[in-house]
Amino acid sequence: MSARSSVARLLGHALMASGALFIVTVLLAAMPGHNPPAEQAAGQQSAGASSQEMAGMNHDRTAVDDMAQRASERAAVDDMAHMQSDGPHMHMTAMRRKNPADLERAGRIVSELRSGIEKYRDYRVALNDGYRIFLPEIPQPEYHFTSYRNGFLSAMRFDTSAPTSLLYRKTPGGYELVGAMYTMPKRSTEEQLNDRVPLSVAAWHLHTNLCMPPETEGRNPDWMKFGLKGSISTEEACNAAGGTFHRSVFGWMVHVYPYENSVEKAFAAHRHD
C-alpha cells in the first residue's frame, strides 16, 4: 500500500470519528436526564489543561453542578406528573384543529406502539433489553424506563414501536406498564414534531428557562430561586443572580398511553385511572 493511500485511509478514519463524536454531542440533548457534554463540563478548565491542573479542579463547583442536575431532574419529573399548560419552566405545543387524517394516523401510532411494547409488560424484560429506571429512588406516579439507544436513534428516524422511555406504575410486586414516551431533539420545529405525532391530538412538552446556581452559592443553593422549580425564569434575572442560563433542557417529549380505550385518552397529558 502506498504512503498516499495510508494517509488517505487515516484521514478518512479521523473524519468519521470526529463526525460520530459531533453527532453524539448534539443528540444527547434530546435524552431525558442527559445534557450535552459541553454543558456537563460547565465550570471546568479547558481540555488542554495538564493532569495536575485537572486534579486541582474546584470540587465544590462539581458538587453544585451535580446537585443542580439532580434538582432539575426531580423538578422535571414533578412537572411531568402535573402537566397542565405553559409555564415559566414548561413549554407545551398548542393544540391544532382535529381532522380525520390526524386521528387515523394517531390510531396507527397507538396500535403499533402497543404491539411493539407488549413484551415489556414484564418490566424485567425491559431491564434485560437495556432500559434503565430514571430516578428510581424518588416516589413518582410513573417511572420512566429509558433506552438511551432508542433516544439516540429517535433523533434520526421515528420507530413507533421503539419509544425512548417506557412508563410504569409501581406496584407491590414490581412495575405495571402503562405507557411510553417519544422524544425529539430540543432544536426540532413544531412541524417536525407534528410529522411524528400530530399536534391536533397530542401536546409535546419542553422544559425551559433553567438557571443553574453560581459557584458562590456553595453546596446549598437556593432552590427557591434556581432550577426548574425556581423563581428565576429569564436570562436577565439569571445573569443578575450570577447563574448560568439554559433556554431549554433535555429535549421534546410526548407521552402515549396505548392501553386506553380512545385516541384522545391515549394522548392525554395524564393517564386516566
C-alpha positions in Angstrom: 0.0 0.0 0.0 1.4 3.4 -1.0 2.2 6.1 1.6 -0.5 8.3 -0.1 -3.2 5.6 0.4 -2.2 5.1 4.0 -2.5 8.8 4.7 -5.9 8.9 2.9 -7.2 6.0 5.0 -6.0 7.5 8.3 -7.6 10.9 7.3 -10.9 9.1 6.5 -11.0 7.3 9.9 -10.2 10.6 11.7 -13.1 12.4 9.9 -15.5 9.5 10.7 -14.6 9.6 14.3 -14.9 13.3 14.5 -18.3 13.1 12.8 -19.5 10.5 15.2 -18.4 12.5 18.2 -20.2 15.5 16.9 -23.5 13.6 16.4 -23.3 12.1 19.9 -22.7 15.6 21.4 -25.7 17.0 19.6 -28.2 14.2 20.1 -27.6 13.6 23.8 -29.5 16.9 24.3 -32.7 15.0 23.4 -32.4 12.4 26.1 -34.0 12.7 29.5 -31.5 13.1 32.2 -28.7 13.9 29.9 -27.1 17.2 28.9 -24.6 17.7 26.0 -21.0 17.2 27.2 -20.3 20.9 26.7 -23.0 21.7 29.3 -21.9 18.9 31.6 -18.4 20.4 31.6 -19.5 23.9 32.5 -17.2 25.5 35.1 -14.3 23.1 34.4 -11.0 24.0 32.9 -10.2 23.7 29.1 -9.4 20.3 27.6 -5.8 21.4 27.2 -5.2 21.7 30.9 -2.5 19.5 32.3 -3.2 16.5 34.6 -2.0 18.4 37.6 -4.4 21.3 36.8 -7.3 18.9 36.2 -6.6 17.3 39.6 -6.9 20.7 41.2 -10.4 21.5 39.8 -12.9 23.1 42.1 -14.7 20.1 43.6 -17.3 22.3 45.2 -18.3 23.5 41.7 -18.7 20.0 40.6 -20.8 19.1 43.6 -23.0 22.2 42.9 -23.4 21.2 39.3 -24.3 17.6 40.3 -26.9 18.9 42.9 -28.3 21.3 40.3 -28.6 18.5 37.8 -30.4 16.2 40.3 -32.7 19.1 41.4 -33.5 19.8 37.8 -34.3 16.1 37.1 -36.5 15.9 40.2 -38.3 19.1 39.1 -38.7 17.7 35.6 -40.3 14.5 37.0 -42.7 16.6 39.1 -43.6 18.8 36.1 -44.4 15.7 34.0 -46.6 14.4 36.8 -48.6 17.7 37.0 -48.6 19.0 33.4 -51.4 21.4 32.8 -50.3 24.2 30.5 -47.5 26.5 29.6 -45.5 28.0 32.5 -42.1 29.7 33.0 -40.3 26.3 33.0 -42.5 24.3 30.7 -43.5 24.9 27.1 -46.2 22.9 25.5 -47.2 22.9 21.8 -50.6 24.5 21.0 -53.4 22.0 20.1 -54.3 22.2 16.4 -57.8 21.6 14.9 -58.6 17.9 14.8 -59.1 16.2 11.4 -59.8 12.7 10.3 -56.4 12.1 8.8 -54.6 13.0 12.0 -56.9 10.8 14.1 -56.3 7.9 11.7 -52.5 8.4 11.9 -52.7 8.7 15.7 -54.6 5.5 15.9 -51.9 3.7 13.9 -49.3 5.0 16.2 -51.2 3.7 19.3 -51.7 0.3 17.7 -48.1 -0.1 16.6 -46.8 1.1 19.9 -49.0 -1.3 21.8 -47.7 -4.2 19.7 -44.1 -3.1 20.0 -44.0 -2.8 23.8 -46.3 -5.8 24.6 -43.3 -7.9 25.8 -42.3 -5.2 28.2 -45.4 -5.8 30.4 -42.8 -7.8 32.3 -40.6 -4.9 33.4 -37.6 -7.4 33.8 -37.6 -7.9 30.1 -37.3 -4.1 29.6 -34.3 -4.1 32.0 -32.7 -7.0 30.2 -33.2 -5.1 26.9 -31.2 -2.1 28.1 -33.9 0.1 29.6 -32.8 1.9 32.8 -35.0 3.3 35.5 -34.8 7.1 35.7 -34.5 8.3 39.4 -35.8 5.1 40.9 -35.2 6.4 44.4 -37.8 9.2 44.0 -41.5 8.3 44.5 -43.3 9.0 41.3 -46.8 8.4 39.8 -45.0 7.0 36.7 -41.4 5.7 36.4 -39.5 6.3 33.2 -37.5 3.3 32.0 -35.3 4.8 29.4 -33.4 3.3 26.4 -30.6 5.7 25.5 -30.1 3.7 22.3 -33.7 4.4 21.3 -33.3 8.0 22.3 -30.2 8.4 20.1 -31.9 6.7 17.1 -35.1 8.7 17.5 -33.3 11.9 16.5 -32.8 10.4 13.1 -36.0 8.3 12.5 -39.4 7.6 14.0 -40.0 4.0 15.0 -43.4 3.9 16.6 -42.7 0.5 18.2 -39.4 1.6 19.9 -40.1 4.6 22.3 -37.3 6.3 24.2 -38.9 5.5 27.5 -41.5 3.1 28.9 -43.8 4.4 31.6 -44.5 2.2 34.6 -46.6 2.5 37.7 -45.1 0.9 40.8 -46.9 -2.0 42.3 -46.3 -4.2 45.4 -44.9 -6.8 43.1 -42.8 -4.6 40.8 -43.9 -2.3 38.0 -47.0 -2.2 35.7 -46.6 -1.0 32.2 -49.0 1.9 31.4 -47.5 3.9 28.6 -44.4 5.2 26.7 -42.7 8.4 25.8 -41.3 9.5 22.4 -38.6 12.2 22.2 -37.0 14.6 19.7 -34.0 17.0 20.0 -34.8 20.3 21.5 -33.9 22.1 18.3 -36.8 20.4 16.5 -39.5 22.6 15.0 -43.3 22.2 15.6 -43.7 21.0 12.1 -41.2 18.2 12.7 -43.0 17.3 15.9 -46.3 17.3 14.0 -44.8 14.9 11.4 -44.2 12.4 14.1 -47.2 12.7 16.4 -50.0 15.1 15.2 -50.3 18.2 17.2 -54.1 18.0 16.9 -54.2 15.0 19.2 -51.1 15.4 21.4 -49.1 18.2 23.1 -45.4 17.8 23.1 -43.6 19.5 26.0 -40.2 21.0 26.6 -38.5 22.0 29.9 -37.3 25.6 29.6 -35.6 28.6 31.3 -33.3 26.8 33.7 -31.0 29.0 35.8 -28.1 27.0 37.3 -26.8 28.4 40.6 -23.4 30.3 40.7 -20.4 28.9 42.4 -20.8 31.4 45.2 -23.9 29.5 46.3 -21.6 26.8 47.5 -23.1 23.4 48.4 -26.5 24.8 49.5 -28.0 26.8 46.5 -31.3 28.5 47.0 -33.6 26.1 45.1 -36.5 28.6 45.5 -34.6 30.8 43.0 -32.6 28.3 40.9 -33.5 25.1 39.0 -36.7 24.1 37.1 -38.8 25.0 40.1 -37.1 28.2 40.9 -38.5 31.7 40.6 -35.8 32.8 38.1 -37.1 32.2 34.6 -35.3 34.8 32.4 -31.8 35.2 31.2 -31.5 38.7 32.6 -32.6 37.6 36.1 -30.2 34.6 35.9 -27.3 36.8 34.9 -28.1 39.3 37.7 -28.0 36.4 40.2 -24.7 35.1 38.8 -26.2 31.9 37.4 -25.9 30.1 34.1 -28.9 30.2 31.9 -30.2 27.4 29.7 -33.2 28.3 27.4 -34.2 24.7 27.1 -33.0 21.3 28.5 -33.4 17.6 27.9 -35.5 17.7 24.6 -39.0 17.5 23.3 -41.2 14.7 24.9 -44.7 13.3 24.4 -46.4 10.6 26.5 -48.7 8.0 25.0 -51.0 5.6 26.9 -51.8 2.8 24.3 -53.9 0.8 26.7 -56.6 3.5 27.0 -59.9 3.0 25.1 -59.7 6.0 22.9 -57.2 8.0 20.9 -57.9 11.1 22.9 -57.2 9.3 26.2 -54.1 7.7 24.7 -52.5 11.1 24.1 -53.8 12.8 27.2 -51.2 14.6 29.4 -52.0 12.1 32.2 -53.1 8.5 32.2 -56.8 8.0 33.1 -57.3 5.7 36.1 
